[in-house]
Amino acid sequence: TLNEQIRAHPIDICFAGIGENGHLAFNDPPADFDTEIPYIVVDLDEDCRKQQMGEGWFPTIGDVPRQAISMGIRQIYKSKTIILTVPDDRKAQAVKGTLEGQVSNLVPASILQNHDDTSIYLDAESASLLGGD
């Protein structure tokens, strides 16, 4: 299967995003940190679908798919390098939880605190709630 082929080849670099609710690449809270399946089909809840429309990816809520294909949390974590871009003040609370909160499946992106090579690119708005130390 495709998932077996993917498991056999490590990923060098993963580009992903953090959602307003702290999701990591559509892995919504509470995320399954234990699944071994590399790629999963995820259901997009109403808030996530509104976020996709609000970011300009789709013209209307009706155009936003109800499901997406994503890498599972473990598969993302296995990547040698992870790069995230997280713009906008709507994501400031998620950024704070990701970087300053405890690692928790309720803030899926927080698991990246323990990854050896993760870079997170923020703008002033998304970084606005960080402690600054």
PyRosetta script that sets phi, psi and omega in degrees:
from pyrosetta import init, pose_from_sequence

init()
pose = pose_from_sequence("TLNEQIRAHPIDICFAGIGENGHLAFNDPPADFDTEIPYIVVDLDEDCRKQQMGEGWFPTIGDVPRQAISMGIRQIYKSKTIILTVPDDRKAQAVKGTLEGQVSNLVPASILQNHDDTSIYLDAESASLLGGD")
pose.set_psi(1, 166.7)
pose.set_omega(1, 178.5)
pose.set_phi(2, -62.1)
pose.set_psi(2, -42.1)
pose.set_omega(2, 179.0)
pose.set_phi(3, -61.0)
pose.set_psi(3, -36.4)
pose.set_omega(3, 177.0)
pose.set_phi(4, -66.2)
pose.set_psi(4, -41.2)
pose.set_omega(4, 178.3)
pose.set_phi(5, -64.1)
pose.set_psi(5, -41.4)
pose.set_omega(5, 179.6)
pose.set_phi(6, -64.4)
pose.set_psi(6, -42.3)
pose.set_omega(6, 178.5)
pose.set_phi(7, -58.0)
pose.set_psi(7, -31.7)
pose.set_omega(7, -175.7)
pose.set_phi(8, -78.0)
pose.set_psi(8, -12.0)
pose.set_omega(8, -176.7)
pose.set_phi(9, -127.6)
pose.set_psi(9, 109.9)
pose.set_omega(9, -179.1)
pose.set_phi(10, -61.9)
pose.set_psi(10, 149.5)
pose.set_omega(10, 178.4)
pose.set_phi(11, -92.7)
pose.set_psi(11, 129.2)
pose.set_omega(11, 179.6)
pose.set_phi(12, -77.1)
pose.set_psi(12, -44.8)
pose.set_omega(12, -175.9)
pose.set_phi(13, -141.3)
pose.set_psi(13, 136.5)
pose.set_omega(13, 178.8)
pose.set_phi(14, -120.1)
pose.set_psi(14, 126.0)
pose.set_omega(14, 172.0)
pose.set_phi(15, -103.2)
pose.set_psi(15, 125.1)
pose.set_omega(15, -176.4)
pose.set_phi(16, -145.7)
pose.set_psi(16, 179.3)
pose.set_omega(16, 179.2)
pose.set_phi(17, -136.0)
pose.set_psi(17, 164.1)
pose.set_omega(17, 176.0)
pose.set_phi(18, -112.4)
pose.set_psi(18, 133.7)
pose.set_omega(18, 178.9)
pose.set_phi(19, -89.1)
pose.set_psi(19, 171.6)
pose.set_omega(19, 179.8)
pose.set_phi(20, -58.5)
pose.set_psi(20, -29.3)
pose.set_omega(20, -179.8)
pose.set_phi(21, -94.1)
pose.set_psi(21, 10.5)
pose.set_omega(21, -179.9)
pose.set_phi(22, 86.0)
pose.set_psi(22, 7.2)
pose.set_omega(22, 179.6)
pose.set_phi(23, -64.1)
pose.set_psi(23, 155.4)
pose.set_omega(23, 176.5)
pose.set_phi(24, -118.6)
pose.set_psi(24, 111.0)
pose.set_omega(24, 179.0)
pose.set_phi(25, 51.2)
pose.set_psi(25, 49.4)
pose.set_omega(25, 178.3)
pose.set_phi(26, 70.4)
pose.set_psi(26, 7.6)
pose.set_omega(26, 171.8)
pose.set_phi(27, -84.2)
pose.set_psi(27, 93.0)
pose.set_omega(27, -174.8)
pose.set_phi(28, -74.6)
pose.set_psi(28, 155.5)
pose.set_omega(28, 173.1)
pose.set_phi(29, -70.1)
pose.set_psi(29, 146.9)
pose.set_omega(29, -11.2)
pose.set_phi(30, -76.2)
pose.set_psi(30, 119.5)
pose.set_omega(30, -176.5)
pose.set_phi(31, -76.3)
pose.set_psi(31, 151.2)
pose.set_omega(31, 177.3)
pose.set_phi(32, -90.0)
pose.set_psi(32, 100.0)
pose.set_omega(32, 179.8)
pose.set_phi(33, -75.1)
pose.set_psi(33, -10.2)
pose.set_omega(33, -172.1)
pose.set_phi(34, -103.7)
pose.set_psi(34, -11.2)
pose.set_omega(34, -176.9)
pose.set_phi(35, -63.4)
pose.set_psi(35, 136.3)
pose.set_omega(35, 179.5)
pose.set_phi(36, -94.5)
pose.set_psi(36, -4.5)
pose.set_omega(36, -178.5)
pose.set_phi(37, -73.5)
pose.set_psi(37, 121.5)
pose.set_omega(37, -176.2)
pose.set_phi(38, -62.5)
pose.set_psi(38, -45.9)
pose.set_omega(38, -179.1)
pose.set_phi(39, -121.5)
pose.set_psi(39, 136.6)
pose.set_omega(39, -175.1)
pose.set_phi(40, -131.0)
pose.set_psi(40, 156.1)
pose.set_omega(40, 171.4)
pose.set_phi(41, -97.2)
pose.set_psi(41, 125.4)
pose.set_omega(41, -178.6)
pose.set_phi(42, -115.8)
pose.set_psi(42, 144.4)
pose.set_omega(42, 174.0)
pose.set_phi(43, -85.0)
pose.set_psi(43, 132.8)
pose.set_omega(43, 178.7)
pose.set_phi(44, -94.5)
pose.set_psi(44, 119.0)
pose.set_omega(44, 179.1)
pose.set_phi(45, -75.0)
pose.set_psi(45, 173.2)
pose.set_omega(45, -175.0)
pose.set_phi(46, -58.9)
pose.set_psi(46, -43.0)
pose.set_omega(46, -179.8)
pose.set_phi(47, -62.9)
pose.set_psi(47, -41.8)
pose.set_omega(47, 178.8)
pose.set_phi(48, -64.4)
pose.set_psi(48, -41.7)
pose.set_omega(48, 179.5)
pose.set_phi(49, -65.1)
pose.set_psi(49, -39.3)
pose.set_omega(49, 176.8)
pose.set_phi(50, -64.4)
pose.set_psi(50, -37.5)
pose.set_omega(50, 177.8)
pose.set_phi(51, -61.9)
pose.set_psi(51, -42.9)
pose.set_omega(51, -179.8)
pose.set_phi(52, -61.7)
pose.set_psi(52, -40.4)
pose.set_omega(52, 177.9)
pose.set_phi(53, -69.5)
pose.set_psi(53, -44.3)
pose.set_omega(53, -179.5)
pose.set_phi(54, -61.3)
pose.set_psi(54, -30.1)
pose.set_omega(54, 178.2)
pose.set_phi(55, -82.7)
pose.set_psi(55, -1.8)
pose.set_omega(55, 175.4)
pose.set_phi(56, 88.7)
pose.set_psi(56, 9.9)
pose.set_omega(56, -179.0)
pose.set_phi(57, -74.8)
pose.set_psi(57, -26.4)
pose.set_omega(57, -178.0)
pose.set_phi(58, -139.5)
pose.set_psi(58, 144.4)
pose.set_omega(58, -176.9)
pose.set_phi(59, -73.6)
pose.set_psi(59, -32.2)
pose.set_omega(59, 180.0)
pose.set_phi(60, -138.3)
pose.set_psi(60, 160.6)
pose.set_omega(60, 178.6)
pose.set_phi(61, -61.4)
pose.set_psi(61, -31.2)
pose.set_omega(61, 178.6)
pose.set_phi(62, -66.7)
pose.set_psi(62, -22.3)
pose.set_omega(62, 179.3)
pose.set_phi(63, -83.5)
pose.set_psi(63, -16.7)
pose.set_omega(63, -177.1)
pose.set_phi(64, -78.2)
pose.set_psi(64, 126.1)
pose.set_omega(64, 178.3)
pose.set_phi(65, -59.9)
pose.set_psi(65, 154.3)
pose.set_omega(65, 178.1)
pose.set_phi(66, -89.7)
pose.set_psi(66, -10.9)
pose.set_omega(66, 177.9)
pose.set_phi(67, -137.3)
pose.set_psi(67, 158.5)
pose.set_omega(67, 176.6)
pose.set_phi(68, -143.2)
pose.set_psi(68, 157.3)
pose.set_omega(68, 172.4)
pose.set_phi(69, -97.9)
pose.set_psi(69, 131.2)
pose.set_omega(69, -179.1)
pose.set_phi(70, -139.4)
pose.set_psi(70, 161.8)
pose.set_omega(70, 169.2)
pose.set_phi(71, -76.4)
pose.set_psi(71, 142.0)
pose.set_omega(71, 173.3)
pose.set_phi(72, -69.6)
pose.set_psi(72, 161.1)
pose.set_omega(72, -178.5)
pose.set_phi(73, -56.0)
pose.set_psi(73, -46.8)
pose.set_omega(73, -179.9)
pose.set_phi(74, -61.4)
pose.set_psi(74, -39.0)
pose.set_omega(74, -179.9)
pose.set_phi(75, -65.9)
pose.set_psi(75, -42.2)
pose.set_omega(75, 175.9)
pose.set_phi(76, -59.5)
pose.set_psi(76, -47.4)
pose.set_omega(76, -176.6)
pose.set_phi(77, -62.5)
pose.set_psi(77, -28.9)
pose.set_omega(77, 179.2)
pose.set_phi(78, -73.6)
pose.set_psi(78, -14.0)
pose.set_omega(78, 179.5)
pose.set_phi(79, -62.1)
pose.set_psi(79, 141.2)
pose.set_omega(79, 179.7)
pose.set_phi(80, -63.4)
pose.set_psi(80, -43.0)
pose.set_omega(80, -179.6)
pose.set_phi(81, -129.8)
pose.set_psi(81, 137.7)
pose.set_omega(81, 176.9)
pose.set_phi(82, -124.1)
pose.set_psi(82, 129.6)
pose.set_omega(82, 178.7)
pose.set_phi(83, -122.8)
pose.set_psi(83, 125.3)
pose.set_omega(83, 178.5)
pose.set_phi(84, -118.4)
pose.set_psi(84, 140.3)
pose.set_omega(84, 169.1)
pose.set_phi(85, -117.3)
pose.set_psi(85, 129.3)
pose.set_omega(85, -174.1)
pose.set_phi(86, -137.2)
pose.set_psi(86, 87.4)
pose.set_omega(86, 179.5)
pose.set_phi(87, -93.0)
pose.set_psi(87, 160.4)
pose.set_omega(87, 165.4)
pose.set_phi(88, 94.0)
pose.set_psi(88, 144.7)
pose.set_omega(88, -178.8)
pose.set_phi(89, -66.9)
pose.set_psi(89, -21.7)
pose.set_omega(89, 177.7)
pose.set_phi(90, -62.3)
pose.set_psi(90, -19.0)
pose.set_omega(90, -177.8)
pose.set_phi(91, -105.6)
pose.set_psi(91, 6.4)
pose.set_omega(91, -176.3)
pose.set_phi(92, -60.7)
pose.set_psi(92, -42.7)
pose.set_omega(92, -180.0)
pose.set_phi(93, -66.4)
pose.set_psi(93, -39.4)
pose.set_omega(93, 178.1)
pose.set_phi(94, -64.8)
pose.set_psi(94, -39.0)
pose.set_omega(94, 177.9)
pose.set_phi(95, -63.6)
pose.set_psi(95, -45.3)
pose.set_omega(95, 178.8)
pose.set_phi(96, -59.6)
pose.set_psi(96, -46.4)
pose.set_omega(96, 179.0)
pose.set_phi(97, -63.6)
pose.set_psi(97, -36.8)
pose.set_omega(97, -180.0)
pose.set_phi(98, -66.4)
pose.set_psi(98, -44.5)
pose.set_omega(98, -172.3)
pose.set_phi(99, -94.7)
pose.set_psi(99, -29.8)
pose.set_omega(99, -173.5)
pose.set_phi(100, -114.4)
pose.set_psi(100, -11.3)
pose.set_omega(100, 179.4)
pose.set_phi(101, -88.7)
pose.set_psi(101, 176.8)
pose.set_omega(101, 175.3)
pose.set_phi(102, -75.6)
pose.set_psi(102, 152.0)
pose.set_omega(102, 175.4)
pose.set_phi(103, -65.4)
pose.set_psi(103, 124.5)
pose.set_omega(103, -175.6)
pose.set_phi(104, -154.9)
pose.set_psi(104, 144.8)
pose.set_omega(104, 176.3)
pose.set_phi(105, -70.3)
pose.set_psi(105, -7.7)
pose.set_omega(105, 174.2)
pose.set_phi(106, -79.7)
pose.set_psi(106, -17.0)
pose.set_omega(106, 170.0)
pose.set_phi(107, -129.8)
pose.set_psi(107, 80.8)
pose.set_omega(107, -171.1)
pose.set_phi(108, -51.4)
pose.set_psi(108, -37.8)
pose.set_omega(108, -178.4)
pose.set_phi(109, -66.3)
pose.set_psi(109, -17.1)
pose.set_omega(109, -179.3)
pose.set_phi(110, -62.6)
pose.set_psi(110, -21.6)
pose.set_omega(110, 179.7)
pose.set_phi(111, -61.0)
pose.set_psi(111, -22.8)
pose.set_omega(111, -178.2)
pose.set_phi(112, -72.3)
pose.set_psi(112, -9.7)
pose.set_omega(112, 172.8)
pose.set_phi(113, -57.6)
pose.set_psi(113, -27.7)
pose.set_omega(113, -175.9)
pose.set_phi(114, -99.0)
pose.set_psi(114, 0.9)
pose.set_omega(114, -179.2)
pose.set_phi(115, -82.5)
pose.set_psi(115, 142.9)
pose.set_omega(115, -175.0)
pose.set_phi(116, -71.7)
pose.set_psi(116, -25.2)
pose.set_omega(116, -174.2)
pose.set_phi(117, -144.8)
pose.set_psi(117, 74.4)
pose.set_omega(117, 177.3)
pose.set_phi(118, -118.7)
pose.set_psi(118, 132.0)
pose.set_omega(118, 173.6)
pose.set_phi(119, -118.1)
pose.set_psi(119, 132.3)
pose.set_omega(119, 178.8)
pose.set_phi(120, -120.3)
pose.set_psi(120, 120.9)
pose.set_omega(120, -179.7)
pose.set_phi(121, -101.3)
pose.set_psi(121, 120.6)
pose.set_omega(121, -176.5)
pose.set_phi(122, -118.6)
pose.set_psi(122, 157.8)
pose.set_omega(122, 167.1)
pose.set_phi(123, -103.0)
pose.set_psi(123, 176.7)
pose.set_omega(123, -176.7)
pose.set_phi(124, -59.1)
pose.set_psi(124, -36.0)
pose.set_omega(124, -177.6)
pose.set_phi(125, -69.6)
pose.set_psi(125, -45.9)
pose.set_omega(125, -178.4)
pose.set_phi(126, -71.1)
pose.set_psi(126, -21.7)
pose.set_omega(126, 179.0)
pose.set_phi(127, -93.2)
pose.set_psi(127, 1.4)
pose.set_omega(127, -169.4)
pose.set_phi(128, -63.6)
pose.set_psi(128, -22.5)
pose.set_omega(128, -178.5)
pose.set_phi(129, -99.4)
pose.set_psi(129, 0.5)
pose.set_omega(129, -178.6)
pose.set_phi(130, -71.7)
pose.set_psi(130, 148.4)
pose.set_omega(130, -176.4)
pose.set_phi(131, -64.4)
pose.set_psi(131, -27.8)
pose.set_omega(131, 176.4)
pose.set_phi(132, 85.7)
pose.set_psi(132, 5.4)
pose.set_omega(132, 178.1)
pose.set_phi(133, -101.7)
pose.dump_pdb("model.pdb")
